[in-house]
Amino acid sequence: MTPLEELAARCIWWEKPEVSLRDRNRFLAYAMNRCSWEDIPVLESHFSTAEFSEALEHASPGIMNSRSWNYWHLRLGHEPVPPLPVKKIV
């Protein structure tokens, strides 16, 4: 397995890495929430700043916690930090 596939297996443990990696925005949202400091260089070697920003913009409710949400927005220079996405029950 490649380092990115290993990261995918740890971040989205209930799916095969090849399935997790099919949806870049979803994978990155999970990875940005669950990765360790040691995993960040692996992510940065495969994805651009624009791709990280796009993943934040399209993050589904419930994937990221507030700490990760704030960290990545500030790290990418997206201020002010918007509220976390919320699930809407209709």
Secondary structure, 3 states (H helix, E strand, C coil): CCHHHHHHHHHCCCCCHHHHCCCHHHHHHHHHHHCCHHHHHHHHHHCCHHHHHHHHHCCCCCCCCHHHHHHHHHHCCCCCCCCCCCCCCC
